[in-house]
Amino acid sequence: MPGRGGWATMPAMPPSSLLRIATYNIHKGVQGVGPARRLEIHNLGLAVEQLDADIVCLQEVRKLHHRGPHQFPGWPEQPQADYLAPEGYEAVYRTNAVTRHGEHGNALLSRWPVIGHQHEDISDHRFEQRGLLHVEVDIDGLRLHAIVVHLGLVPGSRVRQVLQLHKFIEREVPAGAPLVVAGDFNDWGLQLKRMLAGFGLREYEGGEAVPTYPARLPLAQLDHVYARGLTPVGLHVPRGRAWWRMSDHLPLIAEFRL
């Protein structure tokens, strides 16, 4: 990262035959607890640009928060998805949860033109508001469908939400269309991976483990990028102190052959 020591060196821009997709739970742009809480949205803006991804899938993104500007000097006037979008990218945001002081949800930032988007509520119980964001993009004439998810904390809920996801895909995504499903799956095991494989969605598995949570000492890969109709060729996370300071998750970067 120019001008900032400690930022990990990322791979160069991939060849045009590769599609680079990142997923990142940004923890609403704020990190820490109590008096040590700090605003990280400005650093996250630099970080998202550094990922150099064609598509960036984000979770826990604020559209507005009435207390934020009073708690943190420098709180951006723009919604966080728009603020984080690098120059030339389109930003799509849809709300998952409405809270006392604001709202948050999923977002997608695309280097390629956005054709359309929609949202579906996949909440499983009244204590967790969850949703999926479906965006269709045009990659030089190729119609790619991307779905951003943030699944629940209860194991049974996650299973039911994956079944809801499958029904949504069958209803809204053409059978032969390339599809990416990315986000925070909150899953510490392999059950959801097996379910998604049964639906034709697979993730790159040819390298070392890529734990993404907790960011300071990653133990588990809670974040995933699954696809069908694309060939997975790589999966990695950036390293370094600056990355684990910005959120409780590390970003995950996946590459696919077009």
C-alpha positions, 0 to 999 in steps of 0.5 A: 500500500503506497505510503503505508508500512506493513501492507502486504504486497499483492499479486499484480493485475491478473491477465484478462483471461482471469476473473478476480473476485474478493469477499470481505466482511468489513464489520461496518467500518468500525473496529475495536471495543469500548473506548478503543473503538476506531473508525477504519472505513478510510483504511478500508477504502485503500484496502479495497482498491489494493485488492484489485478485484474485478468484483468485490463482495462486501458484508456488514456494510452501513448505508446510514447510521445516525450516531456514527457522525457524532461518535467518529470525526471523519465519518463519510457523508456517502453510504459506505458502499459508494465510499469504498468503490474504487474509481470506475467501479459501480456500487450496489447495496441492499439492506439486510437489517434495520436497527435502532440507529441505522441499517446495514447489509450486503454490497457488491462493487464491480469493475464491469457494467451492472445489468441488474440487481435484486435482494431476497430476505433469507432471515430464518428467525426474528433475532437475525435479519439476513438477506442475499444480494443478486447482481448480474454483470456484463463481462465483455458480453458474458453475463455473470451472476453474482450472489453475496450472502451473509448467513446466520449464526445458528447451524440449523439456520445456515442449512435452511438458508442454503436451501433458500439460496438453492431455490433462489438460484433455480428460480432466478439464474439461468441453468447455463449461466456462470454463477458466483456465490460469495460471502460470510458463511459463518460455517466452521465445518464442511456441511455447507460446502458439501451442500453447495457442491451438490448444487454444482457450486465449488471452490478452489481446493488446490492450495494451502488452507486459507483461514479468514477468521478471526483476523488477528489469529485466523483459525477458520475459513468462514468466508468463501467464493463458490462458482459454477461455470467457471474454472477455479485457479487460485484462492488466497488472503492478504497478510500483515498487521494492517489487514487484521486491524481493519476488521474481524475478518480477513478478505478472501481473493479467488481467481477463476479462468474465464 
